[in-house]
């Protein structure tokens, strides 16, 4: 579809269009930091379960089945932390969160960690009082349209309606990109992702914008994925990672090194199937430290020294997690490949 076929959409809201292009979207609500943040790990152990904030439902990342069992890339990080703390991947309470309430849930103490496809930014790190211990997925924002529109490039979206979630980096990026590209659009702003996707599918907007991984997840869930096209332009950097409350370095350390454990295991060829053998037989010094044979590193994190073996046996290494949940959506490793394969992912040393 050429830009002139979108012209009829301009009448849907000139005032909203002007507003979208002249004012930045409102920042997410900024709750006060929770009290006694430094006691998070002790509170989790005393409670006996980890409270983990996840998406309300995003294929490949966090989604419940008909029995209420959660699976996905983000869910594996919840399970890994539960194994590190309790040696039981089932000791997790999954708390579905929206783009609007996810930070409040974390700051209020309703959840202990937020591994919910959330972008690390300066304002979230400072004014919202969050810490992002690690980046577990490098992403970027894109656009998806129905193939029937005939649009091949985001540059053809002048005059289009675009579905977007409020209170997100996505909303801000969309306005910034439109200004820089001299493109006018009418936003269709809906908070809940399920309703936003429904609006896109019903034709209330011409394009749906979010992280490219989220677009791939949405497309894969459709009866005919080929009816939807992810346009080639990537308009932002979206470093995604688990968030914790600021001021609780002990808890942040465990979250950070759990991610590094999964990365290092992949780099060293350690999998869920061979980790126990590696723990007993591998003589490489870093692997011996990582798997608790020497060094006492687990105790430094507030867990026992065998935590690495338990975690890898339960969820596998980073590559296994990626292959299990994201590759079926058509998501390639790209920048999330190991540093030895030209990617950005690598672990800090276990020493």
Buried (B, 14 or more C-beta within 10 A) or exposed (E): BEBEBBEEBBEEBEEBBEBBBEEEBEEBEEBEBBEEBEBBBEBBBEEEBBBBBBBBBBBBBBBBEEEEEBBBBBBBBBBBBBBBBBBBBEBBBBBBBBBBBBBBBBBBBBBBBBBBBBBBBEEBBEEBBBBBBBBBBBBBBBBBBBEEBEBEEBEBBBBBBBBBBBBBBBBBBBBBBBEEBEBBBBBBBBBBBEEBBEBBBEEBBBBBBBBBBBBBBBBBBEEEBEEBBBBEBBBBEBBBBBBBBBBBEEBBBBBBBBBBBBBBBBBBEBBBEBBBEBBEEBEEEBBBBBBBBEBEBBEEBBBEBBBBBBBBBBBBBBBBBBEBBBEEBEBEBEBBBBEEEEBEBBBEEBE
